[in-house]
Amino acid sequence: RGARVELEMQWGHIGWSVPAAFGYAVGAPERRTILMVGDGSFQLTAQEVAQMIRRKLPVIIFLINNAGYTIEVEIHDGPYNNIKNWDYAGIISAFNAEDGKGKGLRANTAGELADAVKVALENKEGPTLIECVIPRDDCTSELISWGRHVATANGRPPAK
């Protein structure tokens, strides 16, 4: 009830959501900001989580770790869609340094995810990143369909 959702699917930009979530959390501190981001997109702007820690923003980050740019695979597969896996839950410790209150958790099962959500909801002193580990090719039929449409559009000759 009363939730707002922001999506950037029109142009398929990656990397915008972490700084956008930071901005939302600063701009509406009375609301709880929840971010869902893929691992590849997160790698472009991960440092903004350090600002969330500095500002003590209780953002909940669900990071989908499928070891690659899955949407790009659905548009045009190639070796450039492989990314270096990070210890996403562990990176929060580096951002915390000596005084931060961010939390990094990893969920491999539904039970671990439920436990992580409880921890995240209790953390009011900084962001909580929940790394959700899923198989590389785990995506919805809608995403596959969207990828096909984008690939078709990309294959058209330029307008004159």
Summary of the structure (lengths in Angstrom):
residues: 160
radius of gyration: 16.8
end to end distance: 47.6
largest distance: 57.7
contacts: 427
relative contact order: 0.16
helix: 44%
strand: 15%
